[in-house]
Amino acid sequence: MIDWTDPRVTVRKARHELGLSASAFAEQLRLGIWGSRTVRRWEAGELTPSGTTQLAIEYLLKKNGR
């Protein structure tokens, strides 16, 4: 289980552990055309990923052995 106390740190750490750019991370999460902007806003603390998105991020990490 991932600690979502500070989502901006958690998202940034997950993305870096997966070795993905903001756009590639957004694509993996199927966020659509403005997905990389959404990822950047998560990392800036402007938005918080939904519960479903948090589960998807956790799945990506597990799938990649993280």
Order of alpha helices (4+ residues) and beta strands (2+ residues): alpha-alpha-alpha-alpha
